[in-house]
Amino acid sequence: MKLLTKTEMCVSDICTHFNMKQPSISHHLNILKNAQIVRSRKEGKEVYYSLNKICISDCCSDFMGNFKEKEK
């Protein structure tokens, strides 16, 4: 996810940052996609992934809401 905060990337680009095979990376990206944490778009044979910033923003906002002082 940290890699995708800067730019969209294809699986082969992401693989260069990890000691994992492409199918494993694709599997993890698919889980994140199903959770709507990442988005994908296809260009030719490549699938490019990007962070779903709206989902992340909403999640962080909800999380931080747990720490607000309750109104009396």
CORNORDA-V666912 format. One record per residue. N is the residue number from 1. RES is the residue in three letters. SS is DSSP state (H for helix, E for strand, C for the rest). PSI is psi in whole degrees, -180 to 180 (none if undefined). Layout:
<<N RES SS PSI> <N RES SS PSI>>
//
This chain:
<<1 MET C -37> <2 LYS C -40> <3 LEU H -37> <4 LEU H -6> <5 THR H -24> <6 LYS C -41> <7 THR C 164> <8 GLU C 153> <9 MET E 153> <10 CYS E 165> <11 VAL H -41> <12 SER H -35> <13 ASP H -42> <14 ILE H -38> <15 CYS H -30> <16 THR C -16> <17 HIS C -5> <18 PHE C 157> <19 ASN C 58> <20 MET C 156> <21 LYS C 157> <22 GLN H -43> <23 PRO H -36> <24 SER H -43> <25 ILE H -45> <26 SER H -41> <27 HIS H -46> <28 HIS H -41> <29 LEU H -37> <30 ASN H -39> <31 ILE H -46> <32 LEU H -36> <33 LYS H -44> <34 ASN H -29> <35 ALA C 2> <36 GLN C 26> <37 ILE C -33> <38 VAL E 158> <39 ARG E 160> <40 SER E 153> <41 ARG E 143> <42 LYS E 135> <43 GLU E 105> <44 GLY C -127> <45 LYS C -13> <46 GLU E 143> <47 VAL E 126> <48 TYR E 135> <49 TYR E 144> <50 SER E 158> <51 LEU E 135> <52 ASN C 90> <53 LYS H -29> <54 ILE H -44> <55 CYS H -45> <56 ILE H -44> <57 SER H -46> <58 ASP H -43> <59 CYS H -46> <60 CYS H -39> <61 SER H -45> <62 ASP H -42> <63 PHE H -47> <64 MET H -28> <65 GLY H -25> <66 ASN C -17> <67 PHE C 0> <68 LYS C 149> <69 GLU C 138> <70 LYS C 138> <71 GLU C 143> <72 LYS C none>>
//
